[in-house]
Amino acid sequence: MNDKEITQTLIAELGGAKNIQSFTHCATRLRFQLKDEKKANKNKIENIPSVISVVKAAGQYQVVFGPKVVDIFNEMNELIDVDNKVSVIQRRDKKNIFNALIDFVSSVFTPILYVLIGSGIIKGLLAIFTSLNWMKATSGTYTILNAAGDSLYYFLPMFLAVTCARKLKTNLFVSLAIGGSLVYPNIAALYGKTTDFLNMPIDIATFKSSVFPIIFAIFSLKYLEKIMKKTIPSAVENIFAPLISLILLVPLTIILFGPLGSILSNEIASLYMNLYGLNRMIAGAFIGFFAQAMVVFGIHWGLFPIIFSDIQKYGYDTILAVFGPSIIAQSGAAFGILMRTKNSTMKKISSSATIMGFFGISEAAIYGVTLKYKRAFLMAMIGGGLGGAIAGAAGSRATAVAVASVPSFPVYFGHGFLQFIVAYFAAFLVAAVLTYFFGFDKNIEASGEAPAKVDITSVSGNKEKGEPWEPLVIYSPVDGEVKKLADVADKVFASGSLGKGLVVKPNKTRQSVLSPVDGVVTVTYTTRHAYGITTDDGRQFLIHIGINTVDLNGEQFSDPIQKNKRIKKGEPLCIANFEEIAAKGYDSSVIVTLINSTSVTEIKSIKIGEHVSAKDELASFID
């Protein structure tokens, strides 16, 4: 099928042109607002040539094409009436209240999630060491390591002040000062006690590990700043706005938001524990069964306030324990497909997805395997439900926030720990066996519907057909910290659907984004946030600056390179203002992927966790 035929088919499977309310695109996907999503046939859309996957999130219907998205978008422009088009500058979608709430919670907790997990593992290991008498809780070693594990939880209001400020676009340092006041030593000494403010008696809530008071405070700051912007002369705004914000909101948060947050946290925790107490096995089975369906729709973030409320009130949480088996169940289903499929590409995808599940990442299995085979996803849900039932019946619990994975097992040490381990591996085994016998659809492979990446022999270049590429060393595009692609906060990139690659988190406020390779700039965007480069031997690299930064409509990006221009390693693609990108609530990670990587492509010498300078050798792509 050519691009026009692909686009015509896509429009038809979306329910026709009249069902498309608006559409736009970013560097990898078409983003639709549909009048009625029920009219869209997701299965048929995923089987259209060049479609990588379909993602429904935050009220958007997203069809992932990779770098081909511009061609399809241009065809869409020709076929859809102009009234249905939406420019990127209009892209700040209106969401319903539920989607907006989930989006907010996700934005607040995602940036600190992996730090929470790392901290939780330290706390879990210390619990094991002290219970086995390998370490005394009074020792200096314990005190130092406990500080490493507990600091984020103790100062959680300050961390949330930063993420809330970025999401709500409030003054970052004022927000941080408000969060700091809640855990200030003199205030901390008054937790649970009565004091006075302007001769009025007030009770001081416990702000350590609290969630709601600082969220209420930053929401208030957002509206207060709007009022001050209109009323305070610009010449003195920088002085008086922070003064007024702190003098009003710190007392308000301590006096009002603290008690309200404490009441809300206690009520949420009590409500969940009461429901959980009615029948722990049924509650565990229910959450375990539906957990990954919640992940697909993004609504699992709604559980995090409950999780934090439980940990704050009881010192532990049971949701994570019954949720955990559902993650590895998806890997079990991927393993079942691995054992049955004869498609070489699917074998590679399913094997990677299987392994990633043991590290707490289910998206690779969901979007790369189980949703493709449909019944496999159901088999994984059954495995997750069984695992959740076992963990629930045993009252298994987590003492800190950590997504269930083999490295995070120490977090679950204590009551019901052995049953949790049984539940975890039982979920994997049951999902694998059920998928092997009942979840594999021969018709998918027979009809060629199994997902396939671009094959190396189909790529045009200066090499002979079928020959492997020579090893290629790429440069770092920016100064920053190197991270794994699987850790990026975007499911499509993290799953490898857009090729293998890596991420550099910028550590400078403003800097040039440099080309990692020699080649020709074959893809550019009016939004200046992403660039495609094709090397002389046919490798196609995507350099994507930030996540969802298409919404900025080119703001914070300047001096973009022109399309079809030859570029060398280390030459600038554009200049990005990473400080402003982050301040506006966007992840500023610079992603580099090899779009036409194959099942045998390997990335060597990656400096994960290290700080690199632009033009440093970053990694080697080897076939």
Secondary structure, DSSP 8 states (H G I E B T S, - for coil): --HHHHHHHHHHHTT-GGGEEEEEE-SSEEEEEES-GGGS-HHHHHTSTT--EEEEETTEEEEE-GGGHHHHHHHHHHHS-GGGB--GGG------HHHHHHHHHHHHHGGGHHHHHHHHHHHHHHHHHHHTTSS-TTSHHHHHHHHHHHHHHHTHHHHHHHHHHHHHT--HHHHHHHHHHHT-HHHHTTTTSEEEETTEEEE----TT--HHHHHHHHHHHHHHHHHHHHS-HHHHHHHHHHHHHHHHHHHIIIIIHHHHHHHHHHHHHHHHHHHHH-HHHHHHHHHHHHHHHHHHTGGGGGHHHHHHHHHHHS-BSHHHHHHHHHHHHHHHHHHHHHH---HHHHHHHHHHHHHHTTT--HHHIIIIIHHHSHHHHHHHHHHHHHHHHHHHHT--BSS-----STTGGGG-STTHHHHHHHHHHHHHHHHHHIIIII--HHHHHTT-S-----GGGS-SSS-TT-----EEEE-SSSEEEEEGGGSS-HHHHTTTT-EEEEEEE-SSEEEEE-SSSEEEEE--TT-SEEEEE-TTS-EEEEEESSSGGGGTTTTEES---TT-EE-TT-EEEEEEHHHHHHTT----EEEEETT--TT-EEES--TT-EE-TTSEEEEEE-
